[in-house]
């Protein structure tokens, strides 16, 4: 079901948590924010409303500079530089 992503011994949990946090921090900030909003709203909304909200949120991401930067950096095989716009 994907409920447990990693299994770590107690003495390595903080290191793994920091690794995951650094990865999340490296992602596009707007996409990360929209994902968190979708997760939060999905718990409190009927399925149809949650899906429609996701559609609008992710459609809005298609118009961001970060999306264009992501595609351009992939084509140029370089690390993206996200601006949160």
matplotlib code that plots the C-alpha trace (Angstrom):
import matplotlib.pyplot as plt

x = [0.0, 3.0, 2.4, 6.0, 8.5, 11.7, 12.7, 15.6, 17.2, 16.5, 20.1, 19.8, 16.3, 17.4, 19.9, 17.2, 14.7, 17.2, 18.0, 14.2, 13.8, 16.7, 15.2, 11.8, 13.5, 15.2, 11.9, 10.1, 8.6, 5.2, 4.7, 5.6, 3.1, 0.3, 0.9, 0.6, -2.6, -4.0, -3.2, -4.8, -7.9, -8.3, -8.9, -11.7, -13.5, -15.7, -13.8, -15.3, -14.5, -10.9, -10.3, -11.7, -9.5, -6.4, -7.2, -7.3, -4.1, -2.1, -3.4, -2.1, 1.3, 1.5, 1.7, 4.7, 8.2, 9.4, 7.7, 9.4, 12.7, 12.2, 11.7, 14.6, 17.0, 16.1, 16.7, 20.0, 20.9, 21.6, 20.3, 17.2, 17.2, 13.7, 12.5, 9.0, 7.3]
y = [0.0, 2.3, 3.2, 2.6, 4.1, 3.3, 1.1, 2.5, 1.5, 4.1, 5.4, 6.2, 7.7, 11.4, 11.0, 9.5, 12.2, 14.9, 13.2, 13.2, 16.8, 17.9, 16.1, 17.8, 21.2, 20.7, 20.3, 23.1, 25.2, 25.9, 22.2, 21.2, 23.7, 22.6, 19.0, 19.8, 21.7, 18.8, 16.3, 18.6, 19.3, 15.6, 14.7, 17.2, 17.1, 14.6, 12.8, 14.7, 18.1, 17.0, 15.8, 19.0, 21.0, 19.0, 19.6, 23.4, 23.4, 21.3, 23.2, 26.4, 24.8, 24.4, 28.2, 28.7, 29.7, 26.8, 24.4, 25.9, 25.8, 22.2, 21.2, 23.4, 22.1, 18.5, 19.1, 20.7, 18.0, 20.4, 20.9, 23.2, 26.6, 27.1, 30.6, 29.9, 31.7]
z = [0.0, 0.2, 3.9, 4.9, 2.4, 4.3, 7.2, 9.2, 12.5, 15.2, 15.2, 11.4, 11.4, 11.7, 8.9, 6.7, 7.7, 6.8, 3.4, 2.6, 3.7, 1.6, -1.4, -0.9, -0.5, -3.9, -5.7, -7.4, -4.5, -6.2, -7.1, -3.6, -2.2, -4.6, -3.7, 0.1, -0.6, -2.6, 0.2, 2.9, 0.9, -0.1, 3.5, 4.1, 0.7, -1.1, -3.8, -6.7, -5.2, -4.3, -7.9, -9.4, -7.1, -8.1, -11.7, -11.2, -9.1, -11.5, -14.5, -12.9, -12.5, -16.3, -16.6, -14.3, -15.1, -12.9, -15.3, -18.3, -16.4, -15.5, -19.1, -20.4, -17.8, -18.6, -22.3, -21.5, -19.0, -16.2, -12.7, -12.7, -11.0, -9.6, -8.7, -7.3, -10.2]

ax = plt.figure().add_subplot(projection="3d")
ax.plot(x, y, z, "-o")
ax.set_aspect("equal")
plt.show()
